[in-house]
Amino acid sequence: MVIDDEEIRRCDGFEAFNDAVQREDDVFRSIATVQYPIEGGGDWWVAVVPGYGGAEFASDLLRERGIAIEVRE
């Protein structure tokens, strides 16, 4: 990943960028609570979805992945 590249990490502004990415990661982790199996494993953010969502998202998720989540408008 680019964020792990040592040359990139030495660039001006990297620390602020990295902090912003970490904050977004924390927010996503707090809402992405439903895990589902994926072939070949993978990073955590590929194997989780929010525990709730809009009607269209919930319908798509059920149809495409067989995962049921709470619908919230």
One Martini backbone bead per residue (centre of mass of N, CA, C, O) as a GRO file, in nm:
protein
   73
    1MET     BB    1   0.099   0.035   0.016
    2VAL     BB    2   0.139   0.365   0.012
    3ILE     BB    3   0.129   0.425   0.326
    4ASP     BB    4   0.399   0.223   0.356
    5ASP     BB    5   0.588   0.405   0.211
    6GLU     BB    6   0.886   0.545   0.292
    7GLU     BB    7   0.895   0.787   0.096
    8ILE     BB    8   0.612   0.895   0.155
    9ARG     BB    9   0.653   0.931   0.469
   10ARG     BB   10   0.867   1.183   0.409
   11CYS     BB   11   0.659   1.370   0.327
   12ASP     BB   12   0.504   1.645   0.320
   13GLY     BB   13   0.200   1.589   0.504
   14PHE     BB   14   0.173   1.291   0.593
   15GLU     BB   15   0.068   1.303   0.882
   16ALA     BB   16  -0.205   1.433   0.816
   17PHE     BB   17  -0.296   1.218   0.620
   18ASN     BB   18  -0.278   0.975   0.813
   19ASP     BB   19  -0.479   1.086   1.021
   20ALA     BB   20  -0.723   1.098   0.826
   21VAL     BB   21  -0.729   0.799   0.758
   22GLN     BB   22  -0.767   0.698   1.049
   23ARG     BB   23  -1.038   0.834   1.102
   24GLU     BB   24  -1.193   0.692   0.874
   25ASP     BB   25  -1.135   0.406   0.968
   26ASP     BB   26  -1.279   0.431   1.240
   27VAL     BB   27  -1.559   0.489   1.127
   28PHE     BB   28  -1.592   0.236   0.955
   29ARG     BB   29  -1.553   0.030   1.186
   30SER     BB   30  -1.811   0.131   1.350
   31ILE     BB   31  -2.021   0.037   1.100
   32ALA     BB   32  -1.860  -0.223   1.008
   33THR     BB   33  -2.018  -0.526   1.144
   34VAL     BB   34  -2.054  -0.723   0.894
   35GLN     BB   35  -1.945  -1.031   0.832
   36TYR     BB   36  -1.791  -1.198   0.543
   37PRO     BB   37  -1.704  -1.433   0.333
   38ILE     BB   38  -1.397  -1.469   0.141
   39GLU     BB   39  -1.211  -1.546  -0.106
   40GLY     BB   40  -0.879  -1.559   0.010
   41GLY     BB   41  -0.950  -1.337   0.175
   42GLY     BB   42  -0.840  -1.034   0.338
   43ASP     BB   43  -0.914  -0.740   0.414
   44TRP     BB   44  -1.132  -0.616   0.639
   45TRP     BB   45  -1.281  -0.402   0.437
   46VAL     BB   46  -1.386  -0.644   0.244
   47ALA     BB   47  -1.546  -0.823   0.496
   48VAL     BB   48  -1.741  -0.566   0.541
   49VAL     BB   49  -2.051  -0.426   0.660
   50PRO     BB   50  -2.302  -0.262   0.735
   51GLY     BB   51  -2.575  -0.304   0.967
   52TYR     BB   52  -2.688  -0.062   0.789
   53GLY     BB   53  -2.938   0.081   0.552
   54GLY     BB   54  -3.073   0.135   0.280
   55ALA     BB   55  -3.297  -0.019   0.082
   56GLU     BB   56  -3.118  -0.061  -0.169
   57PHE     BB   57  -2.869  -0.174  -0.030
   58ALA     BB   58  -3.006  -0.410   0.117
   59SER     BB   59  -3.112  -0.546  -0.139
   60ASP     BB   60  -2.843  -0.587  -0.284
   61LEU     BB   61  -2.703  -0.750  -0.059
   62LEU     BB   62  -2.903  -0.983  -0.060
   63ARG     BB   63  -2.883  -1.059  -0.362
   64GLU     BB   64  -2.556  -1.074  -0.393
   65ARG     BB   65  -2.478  -1.205  -0.071
   66GLY     BB   66  -2.699  -1.288   0.153
   67ILE     BB   67  -2.727  -1.014   0.322
   68ALA     BB   68  -2.878  -0.900   0.617
   69ILE     BB   69  -3.006  -0.577   0.692
   70GLU     BB   70  -3.088  -0.294   0.827
   71VAL     BB   71  -3.338  -0.056   0.771
   72ARG     BB   72  -3.255   0.292   0.706
   73GLU     BB   73  -3.366   0.641   0.648
   0.00000   0.00000   0.00000
